[in-house]
Amino acid sequence: MMMMMMMMMMMMMMMMMMMMMMMMLRSILYWT
């Protein structure tokens, strides 16, 4: 159970990071 929770948290974090990166890239492209 604990391992599953940890895995889920890690996955969520990864997804958030990816979204942030995409947003940043998009904003940068938008500015240029």
SEKOL-601329 format. One record per residue (C-alpha): residue in one letter; x, y, z. Coordinates in steps of 0.001 Angstrom, whole numbers, plus 524288, in hexadecimal, padded with zeros to 5 digits. Example, Ala and Ser with C-alpha at 12.3 -4.5 7.8 and 13.67 -1.06 7.14 Angstrom:
<rs>
A8300C7EE6C81E78S835667FBDC81BE4
</rs>
This chain:
<rs>
M800008000080000M80A6B809B0803CFM8122A806C47F790M80632808DD7EF23M80393815FA7F589M811A081A177F372M8110D8161B7E53AM8047781DB37E346M80A70829C37E992M81668828AB7E0F7M80E02827677D4DBM8060D833527D8B6M8125C83B297DB10M817B7837307CDE4M80B1583B167C72FM80B23848447CE05M8193084A987CA1EM8162C847367BC0CM80A828506C7BBE7M812B385B5B7C1A1M81D49859387B795M8137B8595C7AC8DM80D58865E77B197M81AA386C4C7B2D1L81E568683E7A50CR8118886D1679FC2S812EC87A307A68BI820D287B8B7A18AL81C808787E793B9Y8115F881FD79558W81A8788CE57995AT8244588B2A78E6D
</rs>
